[in-house]
Amino acid sequence: MSRRLATRCLLATFGLIALGAPIAARTRPHYGGTLRVETTGDPWQRPNGIARRLVFDGLTTIAADGSIRPGLASEWESENANHRWQFHLRPGVRFHDGSPLTSIAAIASLNASCPANCPWTAVRATGSSVVFTGDSAMPNLPELLAGDEFLISLTISSDGKTPNGATGTGPFQVNGFSSGVLSLVPTIHAGRDGHSSTASKYMLAALSATNGSISRLAAPMSLRFPPKNYARPVSNIS
């Protein structure tokens, strides 16, 4: 190969790289911004609104393969032929307002969610554990506690006050509600260190049924209600 031909090939190669650079730059993922999701139903509707799973955690959770995995409880065991269950809370978890997750706080949430006709007969605190007892056997209790109706929310803050709106331990927290749009922002709290879930994981799980493209997983998100819904103040989001 002549020197002139080799030079031309080299220049052509650099030219292709230069031309490709802007294309590559344009296709790089964009981080930050806001993810907007249109919903066909009220995303805050009890018990299974899509947004509730982003704001609240349960004592247990159900994995994609159907197995029961730790949530706010790191481990659990049953006794007396499934008439007694003890769930050990994950240490260091805090609610969005900074209040610590305690067994008393978890029980208060469970009692608010299920004031009567519960799957258990009684629930009480034993140190950092939540203990359920039943007159009948409760073999499926870990699976039941992963349900949307038993997600843990703060009912009384650490200073004895009622929270102003929805307060959970999830990867997102309520930022506002206006003109039919519920806005959530990622939770940044040291109390979630060591928690097995991440914002991206929860968003993917909650939005897995949608057909939209999710390109920014840890960004603030807005969930738009159907037109029939009306604006309500954040204090009524609970």
C-alpha positions as CSV (number, residue, x, y, z in Angstrom):
1,M,0.0,0.0,0.0
2,S,1.4,3.4,-1.0
3,R,2.0,6.1,1.7
4,R,-0.7,8.3,0.0
5,L,-3.3,5.5,0.1
6,A,-2.5,4.8,3.7
7,T,-2.9,8.4,4.6
8,R,-6.2,8.6,2.8
9,C,-7.5,5.5,4.7
10,L,-6.3,7.0,8.0
11,L,-8.0,10.3,7.3
12,A,-11.2,8.5,6.3
13,T,-11.2,6.6,9.5
14,F,-10.9,9.7,11.6
15,G,-13.6,11.3,9.6
16,L,-16.0,8.5,10.3
17,I,-15.2,8.7,14.0
18,A,-15.8,12.5,14.0
19,L,-19.1,12.0,12.2
20,G,-20.2,9.3,14.6
21,A,-19.4,11.3,17.7
22,P,-22.4,13.6,17.6
23,I,-24.7,10.7,16.9
24,A,-23.3,8.8,20.0
25,A,-23.6,11.9,22.1
26,R,-27.3,12.3,21.1
27,T,-28.1,8.7,22.0
28,R,-26.5,8.9,25.5
29,P,-29.1,8.4,28.3
30,H,-30.3,11.6,29.9
31,Y,-30.3,11.7,33.7
32,G,-32.6,13.8,35.8
33,G,-35.8,15.5,34.8
34,T,-39.3,14.3,35.5
35,L,-41.1,11.1,34.4
36,R,-44.7,11.7,33.7
37,V,-47.1,8.8,33.7
38,E,-50.7,8.8,32.5
39,T,-52.9,6.4,34.5
40,T,-56.3,4.8,33.7
41,G,-57.3,4.9,37.3
42,D,-56.7,6.9,40.5
43,P,-53.1,6.1,41.4
44,W,-53.8,6.8,45.0
45,Q,-56.9,4.7,45.3
46,R,-57.0,2.3,48.3
47,P,-55.8,-0.3,48.5
48,N,-53.9,-0.9,45.2
49,G,-53.3,2.5,43.6
50,I,-50.1,2.4,41.6
51,A,-48.5,5.3,43.6
52,R,-49.0,3.7,47.0
53,R,-46.4,1.0,46.3
54,L,-43.9,3.8,45.6
55,V,-44.5,5.6,48.9
56,F,-45.2,2.8,51.3
57,D,-43.4,-0.5,52.1
58,G,-44.8,-3.7,53.6
59,L,-43.4,-6.0,56.2
60,T,-42.9,-8.5,53.4
61,T,-42.9,-8.3,49.6
62,I,-43.6,-10.8,46.8
63,A,-40.8,-11.3,44.3
64,A,-41.3,-11.7,40.5
65,D,-41.0,-15.5,40.9
66,G,-43.8,-15.5,43.5
67,S,-41.6,-16.1,46.6
68,I,-42.0,-14.1,49.8
69,R,-39.0,-11.8,50.4
70,P,-38.1,-9.4,53.3
71,G,-39.5,-5.9,53.2
72,L,-39.5,-3.8,56.4
73,A,-39.1,-7.1,58.2
74,S,-35.7,-8.7,57.7
75,E,-36.8,-12.1,58.9
76,W,-39.7,-14.0,60.6
77,E,-40.6,-17.3,62.1
78,S,-43.8,-19.1,63.1
79,E,-44.6,-21.1,66.2
80,N,-47.5,-23.2,67.6
81,A,-48.5,-24.6,64.2
82,N,-48.7,-21.2,62.6
83,H,-50.8,-19.7,65.4
84,R,-48.0,-17.3,66.3
85,W,-45.7,-15.3,64.0
86,Q,-42.9,-13.0,64.9
87,F,-41.5,-10.5,62.4
88,H,-38.2,-8.8,63.1
89,L,-38.1,-5.2,61.8
90,R,-35.2,-4.1,59.7
91,P,-33.0,-1.8,61.8
92,G,-32.3,1.8,60.9
93,V,-35.3,2.4,58.7
94,R,-37.0,5.8,59.0
95,F,-40.2,7.3,57.7
96,H,-40.0,10.2,55.3
97,D,-40.3,12.8,58.1
98,G,-37.3,11.2,59.9
99,S,-39.4,9.3,62.5
100,P,-37.9,5.9,63.2
101,L,-39.7,2.7,62.2
102,T,-40.6,1.0,65.4
103,S,-42.8,-2.0,66.3
104,I,-45.2,0.4,67.9
105,A,-45.4,2.5,64.7
106,A,-45.9,-0.6,62.5
107,I,-48.7,-1.9,64.8
108,A,-50.5,1.5,64.8
109,S,-50.4,1.3,61.0
110,L,-51.7,-2.2,60.9
111,N,-54.5,-1.4,63.3
112,A,-55.5,1.6,61.2
113,S,-55.5,-0.6,58.1
114,C,-57.4,-3.4,59.7
115,P,-59.5,-2.4,62.7
116,A,-61.7,-5.5,62.6
117,N,-62.0,-9.0,60.9
118,C,-58.2,-9.2,60.4
119,P,-56.3,-12.3,59.4
120,W,-54.9,-12.4,62.9
121,T,-56.6,-12.2,66.3
122,A,-54.1,-9.9,68.0
123,V,-50.9,-8.1,67.2
124,R,-48.4,-6.7,69.8
125,A,-44.9,-5.4,70.0
126,T,-42.1,-7.4,71.5
127,G,-38.9,-5.2,71.4
128,S,-38.2,-4.5,67.7
129,S,-40.5,-7.3,66.6
130,V,-44.2,-7.4,65.6
131,V,-45.9,-10.5,66.9
132,F,-49.2,-11.8,65.5
133,T,-51.4,-14.4,67.2
134,G,-54.5,-16.1,65.9
135,D,-57.2,-18.4,67.2
136,S,-56.9,-20.2,63.9
137,A,-53.7,-21.1,62.0
138,M,-52.2,-18.4,59.8
139,P,-50.0,-20.3,57.3
140,N,-50.2,-17.6,54.7
141,L,-49.6,-14.6,56.9
142,P,-46.2,-13.6,55.3
143,E,-47.9,-13.5,51.9
144,L,-50.9,-11.6,53.2
145,L,-48.7,-8.9,54.8
146,A,-47.2,-8.3,51.4
147,G,-50.6,-7.1,50.2
148,D,-51.4,-3.5,49.4
149,E,-53.9,-3.2,52.2
150,F,-51.2,-3.8,54.8
151,L,-48.5,-1.4,53.6
152,I,-47.0,0.5,56.6
153,S,-47.7,4.2,57.0
154,L,-46.9,6.6,59.8
155,T,-49.9,7.4,61.9
156,I,-48.2,9.3,64.7
157,S,-44.8,11.0,64.4
158,S,-42.0,10.6,66.9
159,D,-43.0,13.9,68.5
160,G,-46.6,12.7,69.0
161,K,-48.1,14.7,66.1
162,T,-50.3,13.5,63.3
163,P,-48.4,13.5,59.9
164,N,-49.5,16.1,57.4
165,G,-50.4,13.7,54.6
166,A,-49.0,10.4,53.5
167,T,-45.8,9.4,55.2
168,G,-44.2,6.1,54.4
169,T,-40.7,4.5,54.1
170,G,-40.8,3.9,50.4
171,P,-38.4,5.1,47.7
172,F,-40.7,8.0,46.8
173,Q,-42.6,10.5,48.8
174,V,-45.5,12.8,48.0
175,N,-44.4,16.2,46.9
176,G,-47.7,17.8,46.0
177,F,-51.1,17.4,44.4
178,S,-52.5,19.9,42.0
179,S,-54.9,20.0,39.0
180,G,-55.3,16.2,39.0
181,V,-51.5,15.5,39.1
182,L,-49.9,13.7,42.0
183,S,-46.2,14.5,42.2
184,L,-43.6,12.2,43.8
185,V,-40.0,12.8,44.5
186,P,-37.3,10.3,45.4
187,T,-36.6,9.7,49.0
188,I,-33.1,10.6,50.2
189,H,-32.8,9.5,53.7
190,A,-29.9,7.9,55.6
191,G,-32.5,5.7,57.4
192,R,-32.9,3.7,54.2
193,D,-29.3,2.5,54.1
194,G,-29.3,-1.2,53.9
195,H,-32.9,-1.5,52.7
196,S,-33.1,-4.2,50.1
197,S,-35.2,-2.1,47.7
198,T,-34.2,0.8,45.4
199,A,-36.2,3.5,43.7
200,S,-35.5,2.0,40.3
201,K,-36.6,-1.5,41.4
202,Y,-39.8,-0.2,42.9
203,M,-40.7,2.0,39.9
204,L,-40.1,-0.8,37.5
205,A,-42.3,-3.2,39.5
206,A,-45.1,-0.6,39.9
207,L,-45.0,0.4,36.3
208,S,-44.4,-3.0,34.7
209,A,-47.9,-3.1,33.3
210,T,-47.6,0.1,31.4
211,N,-46.6,0.3,27.8
212,G,-44.6,3.5,28.1
213,S,-40.8,3.7,27.8
214,I,-39.0,4.3,31.1
215,S,-35.7,6.0,30.5
216,R,-35.1,7.9,33.8
217,L,-35.7,5.6,36.8
218,A,-34.5,7.7,39.7
219,A,-36.1,11.0,38.7
220,P,-39.1,12.8,40.2
221,M,-42.3,11.5,38.7
222,S,-45.8,12.9,38.2
223,L,-48.9,10.7,38.0
224,R,-51.8,12.3,36.2
225,F,-55.3,11.3,37.3
226,P,-58.1,10.7,34.9
227,P,-60.1,13.9,34.1
228,K,-63.0,12.8,36.4
229,N,-60.8,13.3,39.4
230,Y,-60.5,16.6,41.1
231,A,-57.6,18.4,42.8
232,R,-57.3,17.8,46.5
233,P,-54.8,19.2,49.0
234,V,-51.7,17.2,50.0
235,S,-53.1,16.9,53.6
236,N,-55.9,14.7,52.2
237,I,-53.4,12.3,50.6
238,S,-53.2,9.5,53.2
